Amino acid sequence: MSDLITLTESAAVQIKKMIKENGEEGANFRFSINGGGCSGLSYGMSLDHERAEKDTFFEQHGIGVVIDEETAPIVAGTVIDFKQSLMGGGFTIENPNALVSCGCGSSFRTAKVSGTPEEC
């Protein structure tokens, strides 16, 4: 299931840097969905040493990626990138399942899952 999401090389470099800077060697990159945000759902990214039995696990660019079973269908086909600009850098998420996205880029909803929107 290594094609569930795609980490670009730029995103992988940044995640490896974060693992090293935070002393989290051996940690996996966990990508998740949380309720809330302007559009009803928001993305979550963390470093995690644990994996649940029902988690999907695969590796890309030498990084272990973990996605829970509820998040997997909502993010299938998503591309995670890291872009640097004069204003700083940050992760960008392109989710083909998102029908509506907030201007901040971290909140969205899909045709099947909408969550409960919050004020931005």
DSSP file (Angstrom, degrees, kcal/mol; ACC not computed):
  #  RESIDUE AA STRUCTURE BP1 BP2  ACC     N-H-->O    O-->H-N    N-H-->O    O-->H-N    TCO  KAPPA ALPHA  PHI   PSI    X-CA   Y-CA   Z-CA
    1    1 A M    >         0   0    0      0, 0.0     3,-1.8     0, 0.0     4,-0.3   0.000 360.0 360.0 360.0  29.7    0.0    0.0    0.0
    2    2 A S  T 3   +     0   0    0      1,-0.3     3,-0.2     2,-0.1    56,-0.1   0.571 360.0  62.2 -70.1  -7.0    3.0    2.3   -0.6
    3    3 A D  T 3  S+     0   0    0      1,-0.2    74,-0.4     3,-0.1    -1,-0.3   0.287  70.4 100.7 -99.9  11.0    0.9    4.4   -3.0
    4    4 A L  S <  S-     0   0    0     -3,-1.8    73,-3.3     1,-0.2    74,-0.7   0.949 101.6  -3.2 -58.7 -50.4   -1.7    5.4   -0.4
    5    5 A I  E    S-a   78   0A   0     -4,-0.3     2,-0.5    -3,-0.2    74,-0.2  -0.917  73.8-133.4-133.5 164.2    0.0    8.8   -0.1
    6    6 A T  E     -a   79   0A   0     72,-2.7    74,-3.2    -2,-0.3     2,-0.5  -0.982   7.4-159.1-123.2 126.1    3.2   10.2   -1.7
    7    7 A L  E     -a   80   0A   0     -2,-0.5    74,-0.2    72,-0.2     2,-0.1  -0.900  22.2-135.8 -94.8 126.5    5.9   12.1    0.2
    8    8 A T     >  -     0   0    0     72,-2.6     4,-2.4    -2,-0.5     5,-0.2  -0.352  25.2-107.8 -72.6 165.3    8.0   14.2   -2.2
    9    9 A E  H  > S+     0   0    0      1,-0.2     4,-2.4     2,-0.2     5,-0.2   0.888 121.8  54.4 -60.1 -39.1   11.7   14.1   -1.8
   10   10 A S  H  > S+     0   0    0      2,-0.2     4,-1.8     1,-0.2    -1,-0.2   0.905 109.0  47.1 -62.4 -42.9   11.6   17.7   -0.4
   11   11 A A  H  > S+     0   0    0     69,-0.3     4,-2.6     2,-0.2    -1,-0.2   0.905 111.1  52.2 -64.9 -41.6    9.0   16.6    2.3
   12   12 A A  H  X S+     0   0    0     -4,-2.4     4,-2.6     1,-0.2     5,-0.2   0.907 107.3  51.7 -62.3 -42.3   11.1   13.5    3.1
   13   13 A V  H  X S+     0   0    0     -4,-2.4     4,-2.0     1,-0.2    -1,-0.2   0.919 112.1  46.9 -59.5 -43.7   14.3   15.7    3.6
   14   14 A Q  H  X S+     0   0    0     -4,-1.8     4,-2.4     2,-0.2    -2,-0.2   0.897 111.5  50.0 -67.3 -40.6   12.3   17.9    6.0
   15   15 A I  H  X S+     0   0    0     -4,-2.6     4,-2.5     2,-0.2    -2,-0.2   0.923 110.8  49.7 -64.5 -43.5   10.9   15.0    7.9
   16   16 A K  H  X S+     0   0    0     -4,-2.6     4,-2.3     1,-0.2    -1,-0.2   0.897 110.5  51.2 -60.3 -40.1   14.3   13.4    8.3
   17   17 A K  H  X S+     0   0    0     -4,-2.0     4,-3.0    -5,-0.2    -2,-0.2   0.915 110.4  48.4 -62.9 -43.6   15.7   16.8    9.5
   18   18 A M  H  X S+     0   0    0     -4,-2.4     4,-1.9     2,-0.2     6,-0.2   0.891 109.8  52.4 -65.1 -39.7   12.8   17.1   12.1
   19   19 A I  H  <>S+     0   0    0     -4,-2.5     5,-2.9     2,-0.2     4,-0.2   0.935 114.4  42.6 -60.3 -46.3   13.5   13.5   13.3
   20   20 A K  H ><5S+     0   0    0     -4,-2.3     3,-1.4     1,-0.2    -2,-0.2   0.939 113.9  49.8 -66.5 -48.4   17.2   14.3   13.8
   21   21 A E  H 3<5S+     0   0    0     -4,-3.0    -1,-0.2     1,-0.3    -2,-0.2   0.809 114.4  45.6 -62.6 -30.4   16.7   17.7   15.4
   22   22 A N  T 3<5S-     0   0    0     -4,-1.9    -1,-0.3    -5,-0.2    -2,-0.2   0.350 110.5-118.9 -95.7   5.9   14.1   16.3   17.9
   23   23 A G  T < 5 +     0   0    0     -3,-1.4    -3,-0.2    -4,-0.2    -4,-0.1   0.868  69.7 137.8  61.6  37.0   16.2   13.3   18.8
   24   24 A E    > < +     0   0    0     -5,-2.9     3,-2.4    -6,-0.2    -4,-0.1  -0.108  23.2 167.7-107.4  34.4   13.5   11.0   17.5
   25   25 A E  T 3   +     0   0    0      1,-0.3     3,-0.1    -6,-0.2    -5,-0.0  -0.203  69.8  25.3 -51.0 136.0   15.6    8.4   15.7
   26   26 A G  T 3  S+     0   0    0      1,-0.3    -1,-0.3    22,-0.0     2,-0.1   0.356  92.9 133.9  88.5  -4.9   13.5    5.4   14.8
   27   27 A A    <   -     0   0    0     -3,-2.4    37,-0.4    -8,-0.1    -1,-0.3  -0.438  47.5-137.1 -77.3 152.7   10.3    7.4   14.7
   28   28 A N  E     -C   48   0B   0     20,-3.0    20,-2.7    -2,-0.1     2,-0.7  -0.679  20.1-111.0-100.8 160.6    7.8    7.1   12.0
   29   29 A F  E     -Cd  47  65B   0     35,-3.5    37,-2.6    -2,-0.2     2,-0.5  -0.855  33.0-158.8 -91.8 115.5    5.9    9.9   10.2
   30   30 A R  E     -Cd  46  66B   0     16,-3.2    16,-2.1    -2,-0.7     2,-0.5  -0.867   6.2-167.8-100.9 126.1    2.2    9.6   11.2
   31   31 A F  E     +C   45   0B   0     35,-2.2    37,-0.5    -2,-0.5     2,-0.3  -0.958  21.4 160.4-112.5 126.6   -0.3   11.3    8.9
   32   32 A S  E     -C   44   0B   0     12,-2.8    12,-2.8    -2,-0.5     2,-0.4  -0.842  36.1-123.0-141.8 172.9   -3.9   11.6   10.3
   33   33 A I  E     -C   43   0B   0     -2,-0.3     2,-0.3    10,-0.2    10,-0.2  -0.973  24.6-172.3-121.8 136.3   -7.2   13.4   10.1
   34   34 A N  E     -C   42   0B   0      8,-3.1     8,-2.9    -2,-0.4     2,-0.1  -0.915  28.6-106.8-124.2 153.0   -8.8   15.3   13.0
   35   35 A G  E    S+C   41   0B   0     -2,-0.3     6,-0.3     6,-0.2     2,-0.2  -0.494  79.7  43.4 -73.1 149.3  -12.2   16.9   13.3
   36   36 A G        +     0   0    0      4,-2.7     4,-0.3    -2,-0.1     3,-0.2  -0.694  49.8 117.3 115.4-166.3  -12.4   20.7   13.2
   37   37 A G  S >  S-     0   0    0     -2,-0.2    81,-2.6     1,-0.2     3,-0.7  -0.104  84.0 -63.0  83.5 170.3  -10.8   23.4   11.2
   38   38 A C  T 3  S+     0   0    0     79,-0.2    -1,-0.2     1,-0.2    82,-0.1   0.822 137.2  37.5 -60.3 -34.7  -12.6   25.9    9.0
   39   39 A S  T 3  S-     0   0    0      2,-0.4    -1,-0.2    -3,-0.2    -2,-0.1   0.472 121.6 -97.0-102.1  -3.1  -13.9   23.3    6.6
   40   40 A G  S <  S+     0   0    0     -3,-0.7    -4,-2.7    76,-0.3    76,-0.9  -0.016  98.4  57.0 116.7 -30.8  -14.7   20.5    9.2
   41   41 A L  E     -CE  35 108B   0     67,-1.6    67,-2.2    -6,-0.3    -2,-0.4  -0.950  59.5-166.4-130.4 151.9  -11.5   18.3    9.0
   42   42 A S  E     -CE  34 107B   0     -8,-2.9    -8,-3.1    -2,-0.3    65,-0.2  -0.984  22.1-114.6-138.7 152.9   -7.9   19.1    9.5
   43   43 A Y  E     -C   33   0B   0     63,-1.6     2,-0.4    -2,-0.3   -10,-0.2  -0.542  24.7-159.3 -83.5 147.4   -4.7   17.2    8.8
   44   44 A G  E     -C   32   0B   0    -12,-2.8   -12,-2.8    -2,-0.2     2,-0.4  -0.988   8.8-177.3-126.7 139.9   -2.3   16.0   11.5
   45   45 A M  E     +C   31   0B   0     -2,-0.4     2,-0.3   -14,-0.2   -14,-0.2  -0.999  16.5 149.8-136.0 132.1    1.3   15.2   11.2
   46   46 A S  E     -C   30   0B   0    -16,-2.1   -16,-3.2    -2,-0.4     2,-0.5  -0.966  46.3-107.4-152.9 167.4    3.5   13.8   14.0
   47   47 A L  E     -C   29   0B   0     -2,-0.3     2,-0.4   -18,-0.2   -18,-0.2  -0.887  43.5-179.4 -98.9 132.6    6.5   11.7   14.8
   48   48 A D  E     -C   28   0B   0    -20,-2.7   -20,-3.0    -2,-0.5    -2,-0.0  -0.996  32.8-169.3-142.5 132.8    5.4    8.4   16.4
   49   49 A H  S    S+     0   0    0     -2,-0.4     2,-0.3   -22,-0.2    -1,-0.1   0.523  72.8  79.4 -93.6  -8.0    7.3    5.3   17.7
   50   50 A E        -     0   0    0    -22,-0.1     2,-0.4     0, 0.0   -22,-0.1  -0.708  55.2-169.4-104.1 151.7    4.0    3.3   18.1
   51   51 A R        -     0   0    0     -2,-0.3     2,-0.2     4,-0.0     6,-0.0  -0.991  15.2-141.1-137.2 131.5    1.9    1.4   15.5
   52   52 A A    >   -     0   0    0     -2,-0.4     3,-1.5     1,-0.1     0, 0.0  -0.510  29.8-108.9 -85.1 160.0   -1.5    0.0   16.1
   53   53 A E  T 3  S+     0   0    0      1,-0.3    -1,-0.1    -2,-0.2     0, 0.0   0.844 118.9  46.0 -57.1 -36.5   -2.5   -3.4   14.7
   54   54 A K  T 3  S+     0   0    0      2,-0.1    -1,-0.3     0, 0.0     2,-0.1   0.392  87.7 114.3 -92.5   3.7   -4.9   -1.7   12.2
   55   55 A D    <   -     0   0    0     -3,-1.5     2,-0.5    13,-0.2    13,-0.2  -0.445  66.7-127.7 -69.9 146.2   -2.5    1.0   11.1
   56   56 A T  E     -F   67   0B   0     11,-3.4    11,-2.2    -2,-0.1     2,-0.4  -0.839  31.0-170.8 -90.1 133.0   -1.2    1.0    7.5
   57   57 A F  E     +F   66   0B   0     -2,-0.5     2,-0.3     9,-0.2     9,-0.2  -0.988  17.1 144.3-129.3 136.0    2.6    1.1    7.4
   58   58 A F  E     -F   65   0B   0      7,-1.8     7,-3.7    -2,-0.4     2,-0.4  -0.957  37.0-117.7-156.0 169.7    5.0    1.6    4.5
   59   59 A E  E     +F   64   0B   0     -2,-0.3     2,-0.3     5,-0.2     5,-0.2  -0.923  23.4 176.1-118.3 142.1    8.3    3.3    3.7
   60   60 A Q  E >  S-F   63   0B   0      3,-2.1     3,-2.1    -2,-0.4    -2,-0.0  -0.984  75.6  -8.4-140.4 132.0    9.1    6.1    1.3
   61   61 A H  T 3  S-     0   0    0     -2,-0.3     3,-0.1     1,-0.3    -1,-0.0   0.806 130.4 -55.4  53.5  32.5   12.5    7.8    0.9
   62   62 A G  T 3  S+     0   0    0      1,-0.2     2,-0.5   -46,-0.0    -1,-0.3   0.606 113.0 119.2  79.3  11.5   13.7    5.8    4.0
   63   63 A I  E <   - F   0  60B   0     -3,-2.1    -3,-2.1   -35,-0.0     2,-0.4  -0.937  63.4-130.4-113.3 130.1   10.9    7.1    6.2
   64   64 A G  E     - F   0  59B   0     -2,-0.5   -35,-3.5   -37,-0.4     2,-0.4  -0.662  25.2-158.1 -75.1 129.0    8.3    4.9    7.9
   65   65 A V  E     -dF  29  58B   0     -7,-3.7    -7,-1.8    -2,-0.4     2,-0.4  -0.937   7.2-168.2-113.7 131.2    4.8    6.2    7.2
   66   66 A V  E     +dF  30  57B   0    -37,-2.6   -35,-2.2    -2,-0.4     2,-0.4  -0.974   9.2 173.1-123.3 131.0    1.9    5.3    9.4
   67   67 A I  E     - F   0  56B   0    -11,-2.2   -11,-3.4    -2,-0.4   -35,-0.1  -0.996  27.9-127.3-136.6 129.3   -1.8    6.0    8.7
   68   68 A D     >  -     0   0    0    -37,-0.5     4,-2.0    -2,-0.4     3,-0.4  -0.311  28.8-108.0 -75.2 162.6   -4.7    4.7   10.8
   69   69 A E  T  4 S+     0   0    0      1,-0.2    -1,-0.1     2,-0.2   -14,-0.1   0.769 116.8  51.6 -65.6 -27.6   -7.5    2.8    9.1
   70   70 A E  T  4 S+     0   0    0      1,-0.2     4,-0.4     2,-0.1    -1,-0.2   0.839 113.0  45.1 -76.3 -32.6  -10.1    5.6    9.4
   71   71 A T  T >> S+     0   0    0     -3,-0.4     4,-1.6     1,-0.2     3,-0.9   0.844  95.4  78.4 -77.0 -35.4   -7.8    8.2    7.8
   72   72 A A  H 3X S+     0   0    0     -4,-2.0     4,-0.8     1,-0.3     3,-0.5   0.848  94.5  43.2 -49.0 -52.3   -6.6    5.9    4.9
   73   73 A P  H 34 S+     0   0    0      0, 0.0    -1,-0.3     0, 0.0     3,-0.2   0.801 112.8  54.5 -68.7 -23.8   -9.6    6.2    2.6
   74   74 A I  H <4 S+     0   0    0     -3,-0.9    23,-0.2    -4,-0.4    -2,-0.2   0.792 117.2  34.8 -77.0 -28.0   -9.9   10.0    3.2
   75   75 A V  H >< S+     0   0    0     -4,-1.6     3,-2.4    -3,-0.5    -1,-0.2   0.352  79.5 138.9-109.8   5.2   -6.3   10.6    2.2
   76   76 A A  T 3< S+     0   0    0     -4,-0.8   -71,-0.2     1,-0.3    21,-0.2  -0.285  77.6  16.5 -55.0 127.6   -5.8    8.0   -0.6
   77   77 A G  T 3  S+     0   0    0    -73,-3.3    -1,-0.3   -74,-0.4   -72,-0.2   0.424  90.8 149.5  90.0  -0.2   -3.8    9.6   -3.4
   78   78 A T  E <   -a    5   0A   0     -3,-2.4   -72,-2.7   -74,-0.7     2,-0.5  -0.377  35.2-150.5 -70.1 142.8   -2.6   12.6   -1.3
   79   79 A V  E     -aB   6  94A   0     15,-2.1    15,-2.5   -74,-0.2     2,-0.5  -0.971   6.2-161.1-114.3 125.5    0.8   14.2   -2.1
   80   80 A I  E     +aB   7  93A   0    -74,-3.2   -72,-2.6    -2,-0.5   -69,-0.3  -0.933  18.7 169.8-108.3 124.9    2.7   15.8    0.8
   81   81 A D  E     - B   0  92A   0     11,-2.5    11,-2.6    -2,-0.5     2,-0.4  -0.801  28.5-136.6-126.6 166.4    5.4   18.3   -0.2
   82   82 A F  E     - B   0  91A   0     -2,-0.3     2,-0.4     9,-0.3     9,-0.2  -0.993  22.2-169.4-127.2 124.3    7.6   20.8    1.5
   83   83 A K  E     - B   0  90A   0      7,-2.6     7,-2.0    -2,-0.4     2,-0.4  -0.935   7.8-155.3-119.7 137.4    8.0   24.2   -0.1
   84   84 A Q  E     + B   0  89A   0     -2,-0.4     2,-0.3     5,-0.2     5,-0.2  -0.886  22.0 160.8-108.1 138.1   10.5   26.9    0.9
   85   85 A S  E >   - B   0  88A   0      3,-2.5     3,-1.7    -2,-0.4    -2,-0.0  -0.849  56.8 -88.5-142.2-180.0    9.9   30.6    0.1
   86   86 A L  T 3  S+     0   0    0      1,-0.3     3,-0.1    -2,-0.3    -2,-0.0   0.769 126.8  55.5 -63.2 -25.0   11.1   34.0    1.3
   87   87 A M  T 3  S-     0   0    0      1,-0.3     2,-0.3     0, 0.0    -1,-0.3   0.416 125.1 -91.1 -87.6   0.9    8.3   34.0    3.9
   88   88 A G  E <   -B   85   0A   0     -3,-1.7    -3,-2.5     2,-0.0    -1,-0.3  -0.779  48.7 -73.4 120.2-166.9    9.6   30.6    5.3
   89   89 A G  E     +B   84   0A   0     -2,-0.3     2,-0.3    -5,-0.2    -5,-0.2  -0.851  42.6 160.2-129.4 164.4    8.7   27.0    4.6
   90   90 A G  E     -B   83   0A   0     -7,-2.0    -7,-2.6    -2,-0.3     2,-0.2  -0.969  40.2 -87.6-174.2 162.4    5.9   24.6    5.2
   91   91 A F  E     -B   82   0A   0     -2,-0.3     2,-0.4    -9,-0.2    -9,-0.3  -0.561  34.7-157.4 -78.1 142.0    4.3   21.4    4.2
   92   92 A T  E     -B   81   0A   0    -11,-2.6   -11,-2.5    -2,-0.2     2,-0.5  -0.944   2.9-155.9-118.1 145.4    1.7   21.5    1.5
   93   93 A I  E     -B   80   0A   0     -2,-0.4     2,-0.7    12,-0.3   -13,-0.2  -0.979   8.1-169.8-127.3 121.7   -1.0   18.8    1.1
   94   94 A E  E     +B   79   0A   0    -15,-2.5   -15,-2.1    -2,-0.5    -2,-0.0  -0.914  12.1 179.8-111.1 103.9   -2.8   18.0   -2.2
   95   95 A N    >   -     0   0    0     -2,-0.7     3,-1.5   -17,-0.2   -17,-0.1  -0.914  19.3-160.7-108.7 112.5   -5.7   15.7   -1.4
   96   96 A P  T 3  S+     0   0    0      0, 0.0    -1,-0.1     0, 0.0   -19,-0.1   0.642  91.4  60.4 -67.4 -12.4   -7.7   14.6   -4.5
   97   97 A N  T 3  S+     0   0    0    -23,-0.2    14,-0.5   -21,-0.2     2,-0.5   0.590  79.5 103.6 -88.2 -12.6  -10.6   13.7   -2.2
   98   98 A A  E <   +G  110   0B   0     -3,-1.5    12,-0.3     1,-0.2     3,-0.1  -0.597  42.2 178.5 -77.4 121.5  -11.0   17.2   -0.8
   99   99 A L  E    S+     0   0B   0     10,-2.5     2,-0.4    -2,-0.5    11,-0.2   0.827  75.0  24.9 -86.0 -37.3  -14.0   19.0   -2.2
  100  100 A V  E     -G  109   0B   0      9,-1.4     9,-1.6   -61,-0.1     2,-0.4  -0.995  69.1-175.2-131.6 132.8  -13.6   22.1   -0.2
  101  101 A S  E     -G  108   0B   0     -2,-0.4     7,-0.3     7,-0.2     2,-0.1  -0.966  24.1-121.4-127.8 147.1  -10.3   23.4    1.4
  102  102 A C    >   -     0   0    0      5,-2.5     3,-1.8    -2,-0.4     5,-0.2  -0.439  32.2-108.3 -78.9 158.2   -9.8   26.4    3.6
  103  103 A G  T 3  S+     0   0    0      1,-0.3    -1,-0.1    -2,-0.1    -2,-0.0   0.757 117.9  63.8 -58.7 -26.0   -7.4   29.2    2.6
  104  104 A C  T 3  S-     0   0    0      1,-0.1    -1,-0.3     3,-0.0    -3,-0.0   0.699 102.4-133.9 -73.5 -18.5   -4.9   28.0    5.2
  105  105 A G  S <  S+     0   0    0     -3,-1.8   -12,-0.3     2,-0.2    -2,-0.1   0.435  86.5  86.2  82.6  -1.2   -4.6   24.7    3.3
  106  106 A S  S    S+     0   0    0    -64,-0.1   -63,-1.6   -14,-0.1     2,-0.4   0.417  77.5  66.8-111.7   1.8   -4.8   22.5    6.4
  107  107 A S  E     +E   42   0B   0    -65,-0.2    -5,-2.5    -5,-0.2     2,-0.3  -0.958  59.3 139.0-124.7 142.8   -8.6   22.2    6.7
  108  108 A F  E     -EG  41 101B   0    -67,-2.2   -67,-1.6    -2,-0.4     2,-0.3  -0.943  32.1-141.0-161.6 176.0  -10.9   20.4    4.2
  109  109 A R  E     - G   0 100B   0     -9,-1.6   -10,-2.5    -2,-0.3    -9,-1.4  -0.974  13.7-146.8-148.0 158.0  -13.9   18.2    3.7
  110  110 A T  E     - G   0  98B   0      3,-3.2   -12,-0.1    -2,-0.3   -13,-0.1  -0.611  35.5 -98.4-115.4 176.8  -14.7   15.4    1.3
  111  111 A A  S    S+     0   0    0    -14,-0.5     3,-0.1    -2,-0.2   -13,-0.1   0.840 124.2  30.3 -64.1 -32.9  -17.9   14.2   -0.3
  112  112 A K  S    S+     0   0    0      1,-0.2     2,-0.5   -38,-0.0    -1,-0.2   0.695 123.0  44.1-100.9 -22.6  -18.4   11.5    2.3
  113  113 A V        +     0   0    0      1,-0.1    -3,-3.2   -39,-0.1    -1,-0.2  -0.980  51.4 157.1-130.8 122.0  -16.8   13.0    5.4
  114  114 A S        -     0   0    0     -2,-0.5    -1,-0.1    -5,-0.2    -6,-0.1   0.696  24.4-164.4-117.7 -24.9  -17.4   16.6    6.4
  115  115 A G        -     0   0    0      1,-0.1   -74,-0.2   -80,-0.1   -80,-0.1  -0.166  43.4 -60.6  67.3-169.9  -16.7   17.0   10.1
  116  116 A T        -     0   0    0    -76,-0.9   -76,-0.3     0, 0.0    -1,-0.1  -0.951  54.4-131.9-116.7 111.4  -17.8   20.0   12.1
  117  117 A P        -     0   0    0      0, 0.0     2,-0.3     0, 0.0   -79,-0.2  -0.255  20.1-162.2 -63.1 148.0  -16.4   23.3   10.9
  118  118 A E        -     0   0    0    -81,-2.6     2,-0.2     0, 0.0   -78,-0.1  -0.844  31.7 -89.7-121.0 161.4  -15.0   25.8   13.4
  119  119 A E              0   0    0     -2,-0.3   -82,-0.1     1,-0.1   -81,-0.1  -0.496 360.0 360.0 -70.2 141.3  -14.3   29.5   13.0
  120  120 A C              0   0    0     -2,-0.2    -1,-0.1   -82,-0.1   -82,-0.1   0.448 360.0 360.0 -81.5 360.0  -10.8   30.3   11.6
